[in-house]
C-alpha cells in the first residue's frame, strides 16, 4: 500500500521532500540521503529493499536444501522407494512367466556374498524343485557332498549359507517374504527376461549416503545367477 502511495504522489509532481519523509519508519539519515537525490530515490530504495529480502530468503532456502541433502541424502531415499515399488510391481508377472515354463529340472551357476559370513560359488543342479548336486567353483571345481551343503553355524539362519536353498522357487519365496516383512531392506532385484526367475538380488540394511547417517560395513546379502540351463520342459 505504501509503495502505491509513493508512485501516485511521484507521478503528480508532489514535492520530493514530502515524499521522502512520508514514511516515518525511515531513519533520519536515510531521509536526508534520499531528499538530496530526488523524489524517485524513495521508490528505488523500497524496491531494492524488497528485492534484497527476497534474495536473502531464497538463498537461505537453497542453502537449507543443500545442507539437508548432504547430511541426510533424501534424494537417495526417494530413489530407493521407487526401486522397491518397481520390484513389487514386476514380481507377479515374473513369477507367472516362470510358472508358465513348467521347468522343474535345471542347472545354473550362482555367486554370492552373505555379509562375508558365506560366499557361495557353485554350479547347482535342481531336479523336481530339489537341489541334487552342488559343484563348487572356487578355489578348484569339485563336487560338494550333501552333508557339507549347509554351513554348520549359519546354515539354518542365513539364506546364502545353505546350498539347499538354491532353487528358483525358494529364491522367489525369499524375495516375496522380504517384500512383505522388510521391504526397506531390498536394495536391488532383477528378473530374467526369458524365464522370469530372479537372476540377481541384493538385500540388507539401507541407510542412505548422508554424512549424518552412519555407514555400515557388510550390510548386505547379494547373489547373481548365470548360465541357466533347463534340463526338461
Backbone as JSON, one array per atom type, in Angstrom:
{
  "sequence": "XXXXXXXXXXXXXXXXXXXXXXXXXXXXXXXXXXXXXXXXXXXXXXXXXXXXXXXXXXXXXXXXXXXXXXXXXXXXXXXXXXXXXXXXXXXXXXXXXXXXXXXXXXXXXXXXXXXXXXXXXXXXXXXXXXXXXXXXXXXXXXXXXXXXXXXXXXXXXXXXXXXXXXXXXXXXXXXXXXXXXXXXXXXXXXXXXXXXXXXXXXXXXXXXXXXXXXXXXXXXXXXXXXXXXXXXX",
  "N": [[0.82, -1.2, 0.0], [1.91, 1.24, 0.81], [3.87, 1.58, -1.19], [2.26, 1.97, -3.45], [1.17, 4.46, -2.83], [3.43, 6.08, -2.87], [4.22, 5.9, -5.58], [1.96, 7.06, -6.76], [2.0, 9.68, -5.75], [4.44, 10.53, -6.77], [4.03, 10.65, -9.54], [2.37, 12.8, -9.77], [3.79, 15.07, -9.29], [4.4, 15.84, -6.66], [6.02, 17.51, -3.98], [9.41, 16.62, -3.5], [10.63, 16.43, -0.98], [8.5, 15.96, 0.7], [7.68, 13.44, -0.15], [9.88, 11.84, 0.49], [9.86, 12.0, 3.22], [7.59, 10.78, 3.91], [7.1, 8.25, 5.04], [7.44, 7.57, 8.33], [8.9, 5.58, 9.4], [11.36, 5.35, 8.19], [14.73, 5.96, 8.87], [16.48, 8.9, 10.05], [18.91, 9.5, 8.69], [18.58, 8.1, 6.31], [16.41, 9.5, 5.25], [17.46, 12.03, 4.82], [19.46, 11.45, 2.93], [17.95, 10.5, 0.75], [16.39, 12.71, 0.25], [18.2, 14.51, -0.8], [18.86, 13.28, -3.2], [16.54, 13.13, -4.78], [13.01, 12.76, -5.76], [12.41, 10.2, -6.9], [14.21, 8.51, -5.75], [13.16, 7.51, -3.43], [11.28, 5.58, -4.21], [12.99, 3.78, -5.55], [14.6, 3.02, -3.44], [12.85, 1.5, -1.76], [12.13, -0.52, -3.53], [14.59, -1.82, -3.98], [15.09, -2.73, -1.37], [13.03, -4.64, -0.97], [13.66, -6.5, -3.0], [16.17, -7.33, -2.16], [15.5, -8.59, 0.23], [13.95, -10.73, -0.68], [15.93, -12.08, -2.13], [17.72, -12.85, -0.1], [16.07, -14.54, 1.36], [15.51, -16.59, -0.52], [18.1, -17.52, -0.93], [18.66, -18.55, 1.57], [16.82, -20.67, 1.7], [17.74, -22.32, -0.41], [20.29, -22.96, 0.57], [19.57, -24.38, 2.87], [18.31, -26.61, 1.72], [20.47, -27.78, 0.34], [22.15, -28.41, 2.5], [20.54, -30.24, 3.89], [20.44, -32.32, 2.0], [23.16, -33.07, 1.9], [23.59, -33.97, 4.53], [21.53, -35.87, 5.07], [20.68, -37.05, 2.73], [18.09, -37.22, 1.21], [17.31, -37.6, -1.43], [18.38, -40.03, -2.37], [16.91, -41.73, -0.77], [14.35, -41.41, -1.76], [14.73, -42.44, -4.34], [15.32, -45.08, -3.61], [12.86, -45.96, -2.56], [11.36, -45.89, -4.9], [12.64, -47.87, -6.39], [12.05, -50.2, -4.87], [9.28, -50.18, -5.14], [9.07, -50.61, -7.9], [10.16, -53.21, -8.13], [8.27, -54.63, -6.67], [6.04, -54.35, -8.32], [6.87, -55.7, -10.62], [7.23, -58.32, -9.84], [4.89, -60.19, -9.71], [4.32, -60.74, -12.49], [6.77, -61.74, -13.3], [6.98, -64.1, -11.77], [4.75, -65.46, -12.77], [5.59, -65.84, -15.39], [7.72, -67.61, -14.99], [6.37, -69.86, -13.86], [4.78, -70.56, -16.02], [6.58, -71.75, -17.76], [6.96, -74.33, -16.91], [9.23, -75.63, -16.06], [11.11, -77.87, -14.18], [13.48, -79.16, -13.78], [16.82, -78.22, -13.85], [19.91, -76.4, -14.35], [22.25, -74.06, -12.97], [24.62, -71.4, -12.42], [25.75, -69.93, -9.46], [26.82, -67.1, -7.66], [27.71, -65.42, -4.7], [27.42, -63.33, -1.71], [27.17, -63.43, 1.64], [27.12, -61.24, 3.7], [29.82, -61.47, 4.24], [29.91, -63.74, 5.74], [29.2, -66.1, 4.47], [30.19, -67.19, 1.27], [28.93, -68.19, -1.37], [29.74, -70.08, -4.27], [29.08, -71.76, -6.93], [28.04, -74.45, -9.12], [24.79, -75.37, -9.57], [22.55, -78.1, -9.53], [19.23, -78.84, -10.11], [16.45, -80.91, -9.51], [13.11, -81.62, -9.96], [12.43, -79.53, -8.28], [14.23, -79.69, -6.17], [17.47, -79.43, -4.79], [20.03, -81.35, -6.12], [22.64, -81.65, -6.72], [25.78, -80.18, -6.12], [28.36, -78.36, -7.32], [31.19, -76.96, -6.45], [32.87, -73.92, -7.4], [35.16, -72.53, -6.75], [38.08, -72.86, -4.64], [39.01, -74.64, -6.57], [37.22, -76.54, -9.02], [34.92, -78.92, -7.75], [32.89, -81.67, -6.65], [30.57, -81.16, -4.13], [29.89, -82.81, -1.13], [26.59, -83.72, 0.05], [26.3, -83.46, 2.86], [27.78, -81.29, 3.42], [26.59, -79.08, 2.43], [25.26, -77.18, 3.92], [26.22, -74.51, 6.01], [27.73, -75.15, 9.13], [27.34, -73.4, 11.27], [25.77, -71.23, 10.4], [23.93, -72.16, 8.59], [21.16, -72.6, 9.03], [20.18, -70.1, 9.44], [21.07, -68.02, 7.75], [20.25, -67.33, 4.49], [21.97, -67.59, 2.24], [23.88, -69.28, 3.18], [23.33, -71.91, 2.85], [23.22, -74.38, 0.6], [21.0, -75.89, -0.08], [18.95, -74.13, -0.33], [18.99, -73.08, -2.84], [17.05, -73.03, -5.09], [14.85, -72.09, -7.75], [12.23, -71.67, -6.92], [12.46, -71.35, -4.1], [14.03, -69.08, -4.03], [12.34, -67.17, -5.19], [10.5, -67.21, -3.09], [12.06, -66.12, -1.02], [12.39, -63.45, -1.92], [9.7, -62.59, -2.0], [8.94, -62.85, 0.7], [10.68, -61.03, 1.87], [9.83, -58.64, 0.68], [7.32, -58.48, 1.84], [7.75, -58.44, 4.65], [10.1, -56.95, 5.25], [10.45, -54.6, 3.46], [12.02, -52.3, 3.15], [14.58, -53.22, 3.29], [15.32, -54.19, 0.87], [17.48, -53.76, -1.77], [18.1, -54.11, -4.45], [16.88, -55.89, -7.29], [16.65, -58.15, -9.98], [15.1, -59.6, -12.88], [15.05, -62.5, -14.96], [14.74, -62.08, -18.41], [13.73, -63.96, -20.2], [12.91, -66.35, -18.84], [11.92, -65.49, -16.42], [12.79, -65.9, -13.75], [14.42, -64.85, -10.65], [17.33, -63.26, -11.2], [19.27, -61.79, -9.98], [19.89, -60.4, -6.77], [19.87, -58.17, -4.09], [20.03, -57.44, -0.74], [19.55, -56.09, 2.56], [20.68, -53.78, 4.91], [19.42, -50.65, 4.57], [20.7, -47.42, 4.56], [21.07, -45.0, 3.31], [23.14, -42.25, 2.1], [23.98, -39.98, 3.39], [25.99, -37.64, 5.33], [25.29, -37.56, 7.99], [24.29, -40.0, 8.49], [25.17, -43.1, 9.7], [27.61, -45.15, 8.18], [27.45, -48.55, 7.3], [29.35, -51.38, 7.49], [29.62, -54.47, 5.63], [26.85, -54.75, 5.09], [25.04, -56.1, 3.53], [23.34, -58.78, 1.79], [23.99, -60.54, -1.15], [23.48, -61.94, -4.41], [24.03, -63.59, -7.58], [22.7, -65.12, -10.46], [23.75, -67.11, -13.12], [24.22, -68.48, -16.46], [21.96, -70.22, -16.78], [20.34, -73.26, -17.43], [17.82, -75.14, -18.78], [16.81, -78.48, -18.06], [14.66, -80.04, -18.57], [11.47, -79.52, -20.18]],
  "CA": [[0.0, 0.0, 0.0], [2.78, 2.41, 0.86], [4.51, 1.73, -2.5], [1.29, 2.56, -4.37], [1.06, 5.88, -2.49], [4.65, 6.73, -3.33], [4.14, 6.01, -7.04], [0.92, 8.02, -7.12], [2.47, 11.04, -5.43], [5.55, 10.89, -7.65], [3.55, 10.96, -10.88], [1.64, 14.06, -9.74], [4.7, 16.17, -9.03], [4.42, 16.26, -5.27], [7.35, 17.93, -3.54], [10.23, 15.45, -3.19], [10.91, 16.35, 0.45], [7.33, 15.36, 1.31], [7.68, 12.01, -0.49], [10.94, 11.15, 1.2], [9.58, 12.0, 4.65], [6.23, 10.27, 4.06], [7.11, 7.12, 5.96], [8.22, 7.93, 9.5], [9.74, 4.44, 9.8], [12.69, 5.53, 7.62], [15.52, 6.72, 9.82], [16.8, 10.27, 9.64], [19.98, 9.52, 7.7], [18.01, 7.66, 5.03], [15.55, 10.55, 4.72], [18.31, 13.11, 4.32], [20.12, 10.96, 1.73], [17.01, 10.44, -0.37], [15.94, 14.08, -0.02], [19.2, 15.14, -1.65], [18.93, 12.64, -4.51], [15.34, 13.4, -5.57], [11.81, 12.06, -5.34], [12.38, 8.82, -7.37], [15.08, 7.69, -4.91], [12.34, 6.83, -2.43], [10.73, 4.39, -4.84], [14.1, 2.86, -5.8], [15.05, 2.5, -2.15], [11.96, 0.45, -1.31], [12.21, -1.64, -4.47], [15.82, -2.53, -3.71], [14.97, -3.41, -0.09], [12.19, -5.82, -1.17], [14.42, -7.46, -3.81], [17.23, -7.87, -1.32], [14.88, -9.52, 1.19], [13.61, -11.95, -1.4], [17.17, -12.78, -2.47], [18.24, -13.47, 1.11], [15.17, -15.64, 1.7], [15.74, -17.68, -1.46], [19.44, -18.07, -0.67], [18.56, -19.36, 2.78], [16.11, -21.91, 1.37], [18.65, -23.15, -1.21], [21.34, -23.45, 1.47], [18.97, -25.39, 3.73], [18.1, -27.81, 0.91], [21.78, -28.38, 0.1], [22.62, -28.97, 3.77], [19.73, -31.42, 4.15], [20.88, -33.37, 1.08], [24.49, -33.53, 2.3], [23.54, -34.67, 5.81], [20.57, -36.97, 5.16], [20.51, -37.65, 1.4], [16.7, -37.65, 0.94], [17.12, -37.99, -2.83], [18.62, -41.47, -2.49], [15.81, -42.42, -0.11], [13.24, -41.41, -2.71], [15.1, -43.41, -5.37], [15.2, -46.42, -3.04], [11.43, -46.31, -2.52], [10.92, -46.15, -6.28], [13.2, -49.18, -6.77], [11.25, -51.22, -4.19], [7.95, -50.17, -5.78], [9.21, -51.23, -9.21], [10.34, -54.65, -7.92], [6.98, -55.16, -6.24], [5.12, -54.39, -9.47], [7.36, -56.66, -11.6], [7.29, -59.68, -9.3], [3.82, -61.11, -10.12], [4.49, -61.15, -13.87], [7.97, -62.57, -13.38], [6.65, -65.44, -11.25], [3.84, -66.1, -13.73], [6.41, -66.27, -16.53], [8.45, -68.81, -14.57], [5.43, -70.97, -13.72], [4.29, -70.94, -17.35], [7.58, -72.56, -18.46], [6.83, -75.72, -16.49], [10.56, -76.21, -15.85], [11.38, -78.38, -12.83], [14.86, -79.65, -13.72], [17.65, -77.19, -14.46], [21.19, -76.08, -13.72], [22.69, -72.67, -13.06], [25.77, -71.03, -11.59], [25.42, -68.87, -8.51], [27.87, -66.5, -6.85], [27.08, -64.52, -3.74], [28.15, -62.91, -0.51], [26.25, -63.27, 2.75], [27.74, -60.37, 4.72], [31.15, -62.04, 4.49], [29.8, -64.97, 6.52], [29.25, -67.17, 3.48], [30.38, -66.71, -0.1], [28.67, -69.32, -2.26], [30.19, -70.02, -5.66], [28.9, -73.16, -7.31], [27.08, -74.84, -10.14], [23.71, -76.06, -8.88], [21.62, -78.88, -10.34], [17.94, -79.0, -9.43], [15.5, -81.84, -10.13], [11.81, -81.59, -9.29], [12.47, -78.44, -7.3], [15.14, -80.01, -5.08], [18.89, -79.44, -5.16], [20.54, -82.72, -6.13], [24.08, -81.66, -6.97], [26.48, -78.91, -5.94], [29.75, -78.4, -7.75], [31.77, -75.66, -6.11], [33.68, -73.38, -8.49], [36.42, -71.99, -6.23], [39.23, -72.46, -5.48], [39.07, -75.56, -7.73], [35.93, -77.22, -9.17], [34.78, -80.24, -7.16], [31.55, -81.98, -6.17], [30.47, -80.98, -2.69], [28.99, -83.8, -0.54], [25.38, -83.12, 0.62], [26.41, -83.12, 4.29], [28.53, -80.04, 3.53], [25.86, -78.02, 1.73], [24.85, -76.15, 4.87], [27.24, -74.08, 6.96], [27.36, -75.7, 10.44], [26.95, -72.35, 12.21], [24.81, -70.27, 9.87], [23.1, -72.76, 7.56], [19.73, -72.5, 9.33], [19.83, -68.72, 9.71], [21.39, -67.15, 6.61], [19.81, -67.98, 3.26], [23.09, -67.88, 1.36], [24.8, -70.22, 3.82], [22.81, -73.27, 2.71], [23.01, -74.65, -0.82], [19.67, -76.45, -0.27], [18.03, -73.03, -0.61], [19.19, -72.5, -4.17], [16.12, -73.39, -6.15], [14.14, -70.9, -8.21], [11.05, -71.5, -6.08], [12.85, -70.8, -2.8], [14.53, -67.71, -4.24], [11.12, -66.36, -5.27], [9.96, -67.1, -1.73], [12.88, -65.17, -0.28], [12.06, -62.1, -2.36], [8.34, -62.27, -1.59], [8.93, -62.68, 2.14], [11.38, -59.78, 2.18], [8.92, -57.55, 0.3], [6.2, -58.43, 2.77], [8.14, -58.16, 6.03], [11.17, -55.96, 5.38], [10.64, -54.01, 2.12], [13.08, -51.28, 3.11], [15.9, -53.87, 3.22], [15.61, -54.56, -0.52], [18.31, -52.76, -2.44], [18.07, -54.31, -5.89], [16.5, -57.22, -7.76], [16.42, -58.22, -11.43], [14.45, -60.83, -13.32], [15.45, -62.97, -16.28], [13.75, -61.64, -19.4], [13.15, -65.11, -20.91], [12.27, -67.34, -17.97], [11.25, -64.8, -15.32], [13.35, -66.11, -12.41], [15.25, -63.79, -10.06], [18.73, -63.56, -11.56], [20.17, -61.1, -9.05], [19.16, -59.88, -5.62], [20.7, -57.57, -3.05], [19.17, -57.02, 0.36], [20.31, -55.89, 3.79], [20.32, -52.61, 5.7], [19.54, -49.42, 3.8], [20.9, -46.25, 5.43], [21.35, -43.8, 2.55], [24.55, -41.89, 1.97], [24.25, -38.69, 4.02], [27.07, -37.61, 6.32], [24.74, -37.77, 9.33], [23.84, -41.39, 8.61], [26.36, -43.96, 9.84], [27.82, -46.17, 7.15], [27.52, -49.88, 7.9], [30.12, -52.34, 6.71], [29.0, -55.78, 5.5], [25.43, -54.51, 5.35], [24.1, -56.65, 2.56], [23.45, -60.09, 1.15], [23.83, -60.38, -2.59], [23.84, -63.08, -5.24], [23.72, -63.49, -9.0], [22.54, -66.4, -11.15], [24.19, -67.06, -14.51], [24.29, -69.73, -17.22], [20.8, -71.06, -16.5], [20.08, -74.24, -18.48], [16.75, -76.1, -18.48], [17.07, -79.88, -18.39], [13.39, -80.52, -19.11], [10.44, -78.51, -20.37]],
  "C": [[0.86, 1.25, 0.0], [3.45, 2.65, -0.49], [3.56, 2.36, -3.49], [1.15, 4.05, -4.11], [2.26, 6.65, -3.01], [4.59, 6.94, -4.83], [3.12, 7.05, -7.46], [1.37, 9.45, -6.87], [3.56, 11.47, -6.38], [5.06, 11.3, -9.02], [2.78, 12.27, -10.93], [2.51, 15.23, -9.3], [4.71, 16.68, -7.62], [5.85, 16.55, -4.85], [8.14, 16.72, -3.03], [10.53, 15.33, -1.71], [9.74, 15.72, 1.18], [7.31, 13.85, 1.07], [8.7, 11.26, 0.36], [10.7, 11.08, 2.7], [8.22, 11.37, 4.94], [6.15, 9.15, 5.08], [8.02, 7.44, 7.14], [9.12, 6.8, 9.98], [11.15, 4.54, 9.25], [13.51, 6.39, 8.56], [15.99, 8.04, 9.21], [17.86, 10.3, 8.56], [19.48, 9.09, 6.34], [17.17, 8.75, 4.4], [16.38, 11.69, 4.12], [18.98, 12.69, 3.02], [19.17, 11.01, 0.54], [16.49, 11.83, -0.73], [16.92, 14.78, -0.98], [19.21, 14.56, -3.06], [17.7, 12.88, -5.36], [14.22, 12.45, -5.23], [11.8, 10.59, -5.76], [13.28, 7.91, -6.53], [14.29, 6.94, -3.85], [11.79, 5.52, -2.98], [11.82, 3.36, -5.05], [14.57, 2.22, -4.51], [14.18, 1.33, -1.7], [11.97, -0.75, -2.24], [13.46, -2.47, -4.2], [15.74, -3.31, -2.4], [14.15, -4.69, -0.23], [12.94, -6.9, -1.96], [15.5, -8.13, -2.98], [16.68, -8.88, -0.32], [14.53, -10.83, 0.53], [14.85, -12.77, -1.74], [17.75, -13.51, -1.26], [17.4, -14.68, 1.49], [15.42, -16.85, 0.8], [17.1, -18.33, -1.23], [19.42, -18.98, 0.55], [17.88, -20.69, 2.52], [17.02, -22.86, 0.59], [19.73, -23.76, -0.33], [20.81, -24.55, 2.38], [18.76, -26.7, 2.98], [19.42, -28.54, 0.66], [22.3, -29.08, 1.36], [21.86, -30.25, 4.12], [20.17, -32.59, 3.28], [22.23, -33.95, 1.51], [24.42, -34.38, 3.57], [22.67, -35.92, 5.78], [20.26, -37.64, 3.83], [19.08, -38.11, 1.12], [16.48, -38.08, -0.5], [17.33, -39.48, -3.0], [17.51, -42.27, -1.82], [14.6, -42.5, -1.03], [13.51, -42.42, -3.83], [14.93, -44.84, -4.87], [13.75, -46.86, -2.98], [10.89, -46.62, -3.91], [11.42, -47.51, -6.77], [12.37, -50.31, -6.16], [9.87, -51.32, -4.83], [8.0, -50.85, -7.15], [9.36, -52.75, -9.09], [9.01, -55.3, -7.54], [6.02, -55.32, -7.42], [5.56, -55.43, -10.52], [7.23, -58.11, -11.14], [6.15, -60.59, -9.76], [3.98, -61.61, -11.56], [5.7, -62.05, -14.03], [7.68, -63.99, -12.89], [5.72, -66.18, -12.21], [4.59, -66.6, -14.95], [7.16, -67.56, -16.2], [7.51, -70.02, -14.48], [4.97, -71.47, -15.08], [5.29, -71.8, -18.11], [7.45, -74.04, -18.11], [8.16, -76.4, -16.2], [10.7, -76.64, -14.39], [12.81, -78.86, -12.65], [15.74, -78.65, -14.48], [18.99, -77.09, -13.73], [21.45, -74.59, -13.87], [23.92, -72.48, -12.19], [25.38, -69.85, -10.71], [26.68, -68.4, -7.8], [27.21, -65.49, -5.92], [27.97, -64.19, -2.58], [27.11, -62.65, 0.58], [26.91, -62.52, 3.88], [29.1, -60.91, 5.18], [31.11, -63.27, 5.38], [29.94, -66.17, 5.59], [29.4, -66.55, 2.1], [30.17, -67.88, -1.06], [29.18, -69.06, -3.67], [30.16, -71.44, -6.18], [27.97, -73.29, -8.5], [26.06, -75.75, -9.47], [22.89, -76.87, -9.89], [20.37, -79.15, -9.51], [17.08, -79.98, -10.22], [14.23, -81.87, -9.28], [11.84, -80.67, -8.07], [13.28, -78.77, -6.05], [16.57, -79.99, -5.59], [19.41, -80.86, -5.05], [22.05, -82.77, -6.3], [24.64, -80.26, -6.81], [27.93, -79.11, -6.34], [30.36, -77.02, -7.47], [32.77, -75.24, -7.18], [35.04, -72.91, -8.02], [36.78, -72.69, -4.93], [39.45, -73.37, -6.69], [37.73, -76.29, -7.81], [35.96, -78.61, -8.54], [33.35, -80.43, -6.66], [31.54, -81.89, -4.64], [29.49, -82.0, -2.12], [27.78, -83.12, 0.11], [25.5, -82.73, 2.09], [27.23, -81.84, 4.51], [27.82, -78.87, 2.84], [25.48, -76.87, 2.66], [26.0, -75.81, 5.81], [26.82, -74.53, 8.36], [26.88, -74.64, 11.43], [25.79, -71.49, 11.72], [23.83, -70.87, 8.87], [21.61, -72.63, 7.77], [19.27, -71.07, 9.51], [20.03, -67.79, 8.51], [21.1, -67.9, 5.32], [20.98, -68.43, 2.41], [24.09, -68.87, 1.95], [24.32, -71.67, 3.73], [22.47, -73.51, 1.25], [21.64, -75.3, -1.1], [18.65, -75.37, -0.63], [18.03, -72.59, -2.07], [18.36, -73.21, -5.24], [15.36, -72.13, -6.54], [12.93, -70.62, -7.33], [11.4, -70.86, -4.74], [13.39, -69.37, -2.93], [13.36, -66.75, -4.43], [10.52, -66.15, -3.88], [10.72, -66.11, -0.87], [12.52, -63.74, -0.64], [10.67, -61.7, -1.88], [8.25, -62.02, -0.09], [9.6, -61.37, 2.55], [10.52, -58.57, 1.82], [7.79, -57.38, 1.31], [6.62, -57.94, 4.15], [9.17, -57.05, 6.19], [11.44, -55.27, 4.03], [11.77, -53.0, 2.04], [14.47, -51.9, 3.01], [16.27, -54.26, 1.8], [16.36, -53.43, -1.21], [18.25, -52.88, -3.95], [17.63, -55.73, -6.19], [16.22, -57.14, -9.25], [15.84, -59.57, -11.78], [14.92, -61.19, -14.72], [14.35, -62.66, -17.3], [13.07, -62.8, -20.12], [12.35, -66.01, -20.0], [11.59, -66.72, -16.74], [11.86, -64.96, -13.95], [14.18, -64.92, -11.95], [16.71, -64.1, -10.39], [19.74, -62.75, -10.76], [19.33, -60.46, -7.96], [20.17, -59.34, -4.62], [19.77, -57.04, -1.96], [20.0, -56.94, 1.64], [19.8, -54.7, 4.56], [20.52, -51.36, 4.86], [19.66, -48.24, 4.76], [21.1, -44.97, 4.64], [22.83, -43.47, 2.55], [24.89, -40.54, 2.6], [25.33, -38.78, 5.07], [26.56, -37.89, 7.72], [24.23, -39.19, 9.53], [25.06, -42.3, 8.67], [26.44, -44.99, 8.75], [28.08, -47.52, 7.81], [28.29, -50.81, 6.98], [29.42, -53.7, 6.7], [27.49, -55.72, 5.74], [24.51, -55.44, 4.59], [24.41, -58.1, 2.18], [23.22, -59.89, -0.34], [24.18, -61.67, -3.31], [23.41, -62.82, -6.67], [23.69, -64.89, -9.6], [22.93, -66.21, -12.62], [24.14, -68.45, -15.13], [23.17, -70.71, -16.85], [20.53, -71.98, -17.69], [18.95, -75.17, -18.06], [17.19, -77.51, -18.87], [15.82, -80.54, -18.94], [12.46, -79.33, -19.31], [9.07, -79.17, -20.33]]
}
